[in-house]
């Protein structure tokens, strides 16, 4: 398709070079693997569900998958634990790249030799920002299979009612939310509020102001002007009661519920939630929504900005027994036709061509969300990592950022003071 030709050729070469470098949990589910060769895989149940129509086809090709599922923390900890033993208890796993510091990446099989031997079809069609998330020290260790980008789900009916066009800047967005909040009983803005999610929120908002959490060398950069300005913008919304007073304890379900109950004008969340919000049996705002990327600050108009994308990626333990079968499995899930089938089951795809496919666009259009695929792809194209891959101490870093953001929202520290303190604490743990 013609859109593939727009892919930066130099970037493709860089990614190809990267490829060339080179005990059971609760909720176990086992596919029928009586005769076919099988691999052991660990994943969240949502990943198992979206493969239901594909797994039988795999078995026809002589490959079965024995799947272990569990909560996210068990999917992470179980995979890492089994990757450390000889032989590994799993042959492949759905993992998030931000879970892996340098020692953990060393537990994984470099995938360059497998890509050279049995290439993934149309590799350049996979979004570069998502591939980069699985690279470390010039090698590709993880292959993205599912994604989600932060977008703004907004009450288009209210924007239209009060003659508010789609904001071109984040300042205009703030004014539009204030107008709606003043004239209605809904909050202007909603996002995840819990401390453990603030690194995602701040990374996304900071990008709009030209800020970042870390620089290219891995040094804390959250005390720079752009990130401080973003936190000030965020804190003012909270101070002015544009955000729910329950915000600081609000998780995914809570923030989603505010939108579905019609109690917020704008929700910043993954675009992949759209099917829930457009379900008229569950959502009061079905048929009333629009979607847009977070707009830049006035000073950043016309300049490149980043953003946050969540990525579930496939990894093979270095000590896995059935690496060749695991690679076959990865190749199957990345097949362009399979990506379309999985996308129709609620999986945001990692291929450009899937986003442009008539099958996927039709499924969005059926629920009044025909504009969302292009918006999500734009957000994915500009996505950037919150910190360099392999950064050590990420669990502590996210805790520090969350506490610092909450201090600012509560008025216990200015944005500059909180970010200075966060940077000092992170430098101390990285020393």
C-alpha positions as CSV (number, residue, x, y, z in Angstrom):
1,X,0.0,0.0,0.0
2,X,1.2,3.5,-0.7
3,X,1.3,4.6,2.9
4,X,4.2,2.2,3.6
5,X,6.4,4.2,1.2
6,X,6.3,7.2,3.6
7,X,8.3,5.2,6.2
8,X,11.6,6.9,6.8
9,X,14.1,4.7,4.9
10,X,17.0,5.6,7.1
11,X,15.0,4.6,10.1
12,X,14.2,1.2,8.6
13,X,17.9,0.6,8.1
14,X,18.6,1.5,11.7
15,X,15.9,-0.9,12.9
16,X,17.2,-3.7,10.6
17,X,20.6,-3.1,12.0
18,X,19.2,-3.5,15.5
19,X,17.7,-6.8,14.5
20,X,21.1,-8.0,13.2
21,X,22.8,-7.3,16.5
22,X,23.0,-9.6,18.0
23,X,6.1,-22.7,38.3
24,X,2.4,-22.2,37.0
25,X,0.3,-19.2,38.1
26,X,-3.3,-19.0,39.0
27,X,-5.7,-19.2,36.0
28,X,-3.8,-21.6,33.8
29,X,-5.4,-22.4,30.5
30,X,-4.1,-25.0,28.2
31,X,-5.1,-25.3,24.5
32,X,-5.5,-28.7,22.9
33,X,-2.0,-29.7,22.2
34,X,-2.4,-33.5,22.0
35,X,-0.5,-34.1,18.8
36,X,1.0,-30.8,17.6
37,X,4.3,-29.5,18.9
38,X,3.6,-26.9,21.7
39,X,5.2,-24.0,23.3
40,X,4.6,-22.5,26.8
41,X,3.5,-18.9,26.8
42,X,2.6,-16.5,29.6
43,X,0.2,-13.5,29.0
44,X,-2.6,-11.5,30.4
45,X,-6.0,-13.0,29.8
46,X,-7.0,-10.3,27.4
47,X,-4.2,-11.5,25.1
48,X,-5.4,-15.1,25.3
49,X,-9.0,-13.9,24.5
50,X,-8.0,-12.0,21.4
51,X,-6.2,-15.1,20.0
52,X,-9.1,-17.5,20.4
53,X,-9.9,-17.5,16.7
54,X,-6.2,-17.8,15.7
55,X,-5.0,-20.6,18.0
56,X,-7.0,-23.3,16.1
57,X,-5.4,-22.1,12.9
58,X,-2.0,-22.4,14.5
59,X,-2.7,-25.9,15.5
60,X,-3.5,-26.8,11.9
61,X,0.0,-25.6,11.1
62,X,1.4,-27.9,13.7
63,X,1.9,-25.5,16.5
64,X,-0.1,-25.4,19.8
65,X,0.3,-23.0,22.7
66,X,-0.1,-23.9,26.4
67,X,-1.1,-20.6,27.9
68,X,-0.6,-19.4,31.5
69,X,-2.5,-16.3,32.5
70,X,-2.7,-14.1,35.5
71,X,-2.7,-10.6,36.8
72,X,-0.2,-8.1,35.3
73,X,2.2,-8.4,38.2
74,X,2.2,-12.2,37.9
75,X,2.7,-12.0,34.1
76,X,5.8,-9.9,34.7
77,X,7.2,-11.7,37.8
78,X,6.4,-15.2,36.5
79,X,8.1,-14.7,33.2
80,X,11.2,-13.1,34.7
81,X,11.4,-15.9,37.4
82,X,11.2,-18.7,34.9
83,X,13.6,-16.9,32.5
84,X,16.3,-17.2,35.2
85,X,16.1,-21.0,35.5
86,X,17.6,-23.6,33.2
87,X,15.7,-24.5,31.1
88,X,13.2,-21.7,31.2
89,X,9.7,-22.5,32.2
90,X,8.3,-20.4,29.3
91,X,9.2,-20.3,25.6
92,X,7.6,-16.9,25.0
93,X,5.9,-14.2,26.9
94,X,3.8,-11.0,26.5
95,X,5.8,-8.4,28.4
96,X,6.1,-4.6,28.7
97,X,9.6,-3.1,27.7
98,X,9.6,-0.7,30.7
99,X,9.7,-3.7,33.0
100,X,13.2,-4.5,31.8
101,X,16.4,-2.9,33.1
102,X,19.9,-4.0,31.8
103,X,20.1,-7.2,33.8
104,X,16.7,-8.3,32.7
105,X,17.4,-7.7,29.1
106,X,20.3,-10.1,29.5
107,X,17.7,-12.8,30.2
108,X,16.2,-12.5,26.7
109,X,17.2,-14.0,23.4
110,X,18.5,-11.4,20.9
111,X,16.1,-11.7,17.9
112,X,18.3,-10.6,15.1
113,X,19.5,-14.1,14.1
114,X,15.9,-15.2,13.9
115,X,14.7,-12.2,11.9
116,X,17.6,-12.9,9.4
117,X,16.8,-16.6,9.2
118,X,13.0,-16.4,9.1
119,X,12.0,-12.7,8.6
120,X,8.7,-11.2,9.8
121,X,6.7,-10.3,6.8
122,X,6.9,-6.6,5.8
123,X,8.9,-5.6,8.8
124,X,9.0,-2.0,7.8
125,X,5.3,-1.8,8.2
126,X,5.6,-2.1,12.0
127,X,5.6,1.3,13.7
128,X,9.1,2.4,14.5
129,X,8.4,3.9,17.9
130,X,7.0,0.6,19.1
131,X,10.0,-1.4,17.8
132,X,12.4,1.0,19.5
133,X,10.7,0.2,22.8
134,X,12.1,-3.3,22.6
135,X,15.7,-2.4,21.7
136,X,18.6,-2.3,24.1
137,X,22.3,-1.6,23.2
138,X,21.6,-1.8,19.5
139,X,19.8,-5.2,19.5
140,X,16.1,-6.1,19.2
141,X,15.0,-8.2,22.2
142,X,11.2,-7.7,22.0
143,X,8.7,-7.4,19.2
144,X,5.5,-5.3,19.7
145,X,2.3,-7.1,19.2
146,X,-0.3,-4.9,20.9
147,X,-0.3,-1.2,21.6
148,X,-2.3,1.7,22.8
149,X,-1.6,5.5,22.6
150,X,-2.8,8.3,24.8
151,X,-5.5,10.3,23.0
152,X,-8.2,12.7,24.2
153,X,-11.7,11.2,24.3
154,X,-13.9,14.3,24.5
155,X,-17.6,15.2,24.6
156,X,-18.0,16.5,21.1
157,X,-21.7,17.2,21.7
158,X,-20.7,19.7,24.4
159,X,-17.9,21.2,22.3
160,X,-20.4,21.7,19.5
161,X,-23.2,23.0,21.8
162,X,-20.9,25.8,23.0
163,X,-19.4,26.4,19.6
164,X,-15.9,25.2,20.7
165,X,-13.8,24.0,17.8
166,X,-11.1,21.4,18.2
167,X,-8.4,23.2,20.2
168,X,-5.1,23.9,18.3
169,X,-3.1,24.4,21.5
170,X,-3.2,23.0,25.0
171,X,-4.0,26.5,26.3
172,X,-7.1,26.5,24.0
173,X,-8.0,23.1,25.3
174,X,-7.8,24.4,28.9
175,X,-10.1,27.3,28.0
176,X,-12.6,25.0,26.3
177,X,-12.7,22.7,29.3
178,X,-13.3,25.7,31.6
179,X,-16.1,26.9,29.5
180,X,-17.9,23.6,29.6
181,X,-17.2,23.1,33.3
182,X,-18.7,26.6,34.0
183,X,-21.8,26.0,32.0
184,X,-22.5,22.4,33.0
185,X,-22.1,20.0,36.0
186,X,-19.2,18.0,34.4
187,X,-15.5,18.1,35.2
188,X,-13.3,19.6,32.6
189,X,-10.5,17.0,32.6
190,X,-9.9,13.5,33.8
191,X,-6.8,11.1,33.6
192,X,-5.4,8.4,35.8
193,X,-4.8,9.9,39.2
194,X,-3.1,7.3,41.3
195,X,0.5,7.9,42.1
196,X,1.7,4.8,40.3
197,X,0.3,6.2,37.0
198,X,1.6,9.7,37.2
199,X,4.8,9.0,35.3
200,X,2.6,8.2,32.2
201,X,0.4,11.3,32.7
202,X,3.4,13.7,33.2
203,X,5.4,12.2,30.3
204,X,2.5,12.8,28.0
205,X,1.7,16.4,29.3
206,X,5.3,17.3,29.3
207,X,5.7,16.4,25.7
208,X,3.1,19.0,24.8
209,X,5.2,21.7,26.4
210,X,8.5,20.4,24.9
211,X,9.5,18.8,28.1
212,X,10.8,15.3,29.1
213,X,11.4,13.2,32.1
214,X,15.0,12.1,31.1
215,X,17.5,13.3,28.5
216,X,19.1,11.1,25.9
217,X,22.0,10.2,28.3
218,X,19.5,8.9,30.9
219,X,19.9,11.9,33.3
220,X,16.8,13.3,35.0
221,X,15.4,16.2,33.0
222,X,12.0,16.7,34.7
223,X,13.2,19.9,36.4
224,X,13.6,21.6,33.0
225,X,11.1,24.4,31.9
226,X,8.9,22.3,29.7
227,X,8.0,19.6,32.3
228,X,7.6,22.2,35.0
229,X,5.2,24.2,32.8
230,X,3.2,21.0,32.1
231,X,2.9,20.2,35.8
232,X,1.8,23.8,36.5
233,X,-0.9,23.5,33.9
234,X,-2.1,20.2,35.4
235,X,-2.0,21.4,39.0
236,X,-4.0,24.5,38.1
237,X,-6.8,22.4,36.7
238,X,-6.9,20.4,40.0
239,X,-6.7,23.6,42.1
240,X,-9.6,25.2,40.2
241,X,-11.7,22.0,40.7
242,X,-11.7,21.2,37.0
243,X,-10.7,17.7,38.0
244,X,-12.6,15.3,40.3
245,X,-11.6,15.6,44.0
246,X,-11.2,11.8,44.0
247,X,-8.5,12.2,41.4
248,X,-5.5,11.2,43.6
249,X,-6.9,7.7,44.2
250,X,-8.6,7.2,40.8
251,X,-7.6,4.2,38.8
252,X,-8.4,3.1,35.2
253,X,-11.9,2.0,36.1
254,X,-12.7,5.2,38.0
255,X,-11.5,7.5,35.3
256,X,-13.3,5.6,32.6
257,X,-16.5,5.6,34.6
258,X,-16.5,9.4,34.8
259,X,-16.6,9.6,31.0
260,X,-19.1,6.8,30.6
261,X,-21.4,8.5,33.1
262,X,-21.1,11.8,31.3
263,X,-19.3,13.5,34.2
264,X,-16.2,14.7,32.4
265,X,-15.7,16.8,29.2
266,X,-12.3,15.3,28.4
267,X,-10.6,12.0,29.3
268,X,-6.9,11.4,28.5
269,X,-6.5,7.7,28.2
270,X,-5.5,5.0,25.8
271,X,-7.4,5.0,22.5
272,X,-8.0,1.3,22.9
273,X,-10.7,2.0,25.5
274,X,-13.0,3.3,22.7
275,X,-15.1,0.2,22.3
276,X,-16.2,0.5,26.0
277,X,-17.1,4.1,25.7
278,X,-19.1,3.7,22.5
279,X,-21.2,0.7,23.9
280,X,-24.7,2.1,24.3
281,X,-25.6,-0.6,26.8
282,X,-22.8,0.5,29.1
283,X,-22.0,4.1,28.3
284,X,-24.2,7.2,28.5
285,X,-21.9,9.1,26.1
286,X,-22.1,6.6,23.2
287,X,-22.6,8.6,20.0
288,X,-21.5,11.9,21.7
289,X,-17.7,11.5,21.5
290,X,-14.9,12.8,19.4
291,X,-11.2,12.1,19.5
292,X,-8.0,14.1,19.1
293,X,-4.3,14.0,20.0
294,X,-3.2,16.1,22.9
295,X,-2.4,19.5,21.2
296,X,0.9,21.3,21.7
297,X,1.5,24.4,23.8
298,X,1.6,27.6,21.8
299,X,5.3,27.7,22.0
300,X,5.5,24.2,20.5
301,X,3.2,24.7,17.5
302,X,4.9,23.5,14.4
303,X,7.6,21.7,16.4
304,X,8.0,18.0,17.0
305,X,6.6,16.7,20.2
306,X,6.4,13.3,21.8
307,X,3.8,11.4,23.8
308,X,3.2,8.1,25.5
309,X,2.3,4.7,24.0
310,X,1.8,1.5,25.9
311,X,3.3,-1.6,24.3
312,X,2.8,-5.3,24.9
313,X,5.7,-7.0,23.3
314,X,6.8,-10.6,22.7
315,X,10.0,-11.9,24.2
316,X,11.8,-15.2,24.1
317,X,13.9,-16.2,27.2
318,X,17.6,-16.9,26.4
319,X,17.2,-20.3,28.1
320,X,13.9,-21.3,26.4
321,X,13.9,-24.8,25.1
322,X,11.8,-24.2,21.9
323,X,13.1,-21.0,20.5
324,X,12.4,-21.8,16.9
325,X,8.8,-22.7,17.6
326,X,8.5,-19.5,19.7
327,X,9.8,-17.5,16.8
328,X,7.2,-19.1,14.5
329,X,4.5,-18.1,17.0
330,X,5.8,-14.5,17.0
331,X,5.9,-14.4,13.2
332,X,2.3,-15.7,13.1
333,X,1.0,-13.1,15.4
334,X,2.7,-10.4,13.4
335,X,1.3,-11.6,10.1
336,X,-0.6,-8.8,8.5
337,X,-3.8,-10.8,8.2
338,X,-3.6,-12.0,11.8
339,X,-3.1,-8.4,13.0
340,X,-6.4,-7.5,11.4
341,X,-8.2,-10.4,13.1
342,X,-6.7,-9.5,16.4
343,X,-7.5,-5.8,15.9
344,X,-11.2,-6.8,15.4
345,X,-11.0,-8.5,18.8
346,X,-10.0,-5.2,20.6
347,X,-6.2,-5.3,20.0
348,X,-4.7,-2.0,18.9
349,X,-2.4,-3.1,16.1
350,X,1.3,-2.3,15.6
351,X,1.2,-2.2,11.8
352,X,0.4,0.9,9.7
353,X,-1.4,-1.2,7.1
354,X,-3.7,-2.6,9.7
355,X,-4.8,0.8,10.9
356,X,-5.6,1.7,7.2
357,X,-7.4,-1.6,6.5
358,X,-11.0,-1.4,5.4
359,X,-11.9,-4.2,7.8
360,X,-10.6,-2.2,10.9
361,X,-12.0,1.1,9.7
362,X,-15.4,-0.5,9.2
363,X,-15.5,-1.8,12.7
364,X,-14.7,1.6,14.1
365,X,-17.3,3.3,11.8
366,X,-20.0,0.9,13.0
367,X,-19.7,2.4,16.5
368,X,-19.3,6.1,15.4
369,X,-15.6,6.2,15.9
370,X,-14.4,6.5,12.2
371,X,-12.0,9.3,13.0
372,X,-10.2,7.4,15.8
373,X,-7.9,5.1,13.8
374,X,-6.1,8.1,12.2
375,X,-5.9,9.9,15.6
376,X,-4.4,6.9,17.3
377,X,-1.9,6.3,14.5
378,X,-0.8,10.0,14.7
379,X,-0.3,9.5,18.5
380,X,1.7,6.3,17.9
381,X,3.9,8.0,15.3
382,X,5.0,10.7,17.7
383,X,5.3,8.4,20.8
384,X,8.6,8.6,22.7
385,X,10.0,6.6,25.6
386,X,9.8,8.2,29.1
387,X,13.4,7.1,29.8
388,X,16.1,5.3,27.9
389,X,15.6,1.6,27.5
390,X,17.2,-0.5,30.2
391,X,17.1,2.3,32.9
392,X,17.7,0.7,36.3
393,X,15.4,1.4,39.2
394,X,12.3,2.1,37.2
395,X,10.0,1.0,40.0
396,X,11.5,3.5,42.4
397,X,11.6,6.2,39.7
398,X,7.8,5.8,39.1
399,X,7.2,6.0,42.8
400,X,9.3,9.2,43.1
401,X,7.5,10.9,40.2
402,X,4.1,9.9,41.5
403,X,4.8,11.3,45.0
404,X,6.2,14.5,43.5
405,X,3.2,15.1,41.2
406,X,0.8,14.5,44.1
407,X,2.7,17.0,46.3
408,X,2.2,19.6,43.6
409,X,-1.5,18.8,43.0
410,X,-2.1,19.1,46.8
411,X,-0.3,22.5,46.9
412,X,2.4,21.2,49.2
413,X,5.2,22.1,46.7
414,X,5.5,24.2,43.6
415,X,6.0,22.4,40.4
416,X,9.6,23.5,40.2
417,X,10.3,22.5,43.8
418,X,8.7,19.0,43.3
419,X,10.6,18.4,40.0
420,X,13.9,19.6,41.5
421,X,13.4,17.2,44.4
422,X,12.4,14.3,42.1
423,X,15.5,14.8,40.0
424,X,17.7,14.9,43.1
425,X,16.2,11.6,44.4
426,X,16.5,9.9,41.1
427,X,20.1,11.0,40.7
428,X,20.8,9.5,44.1
429,X,19.4,6.1,43.3
430,X,21.2,6.0,39.9
431,X,24.6,7.1,41.5
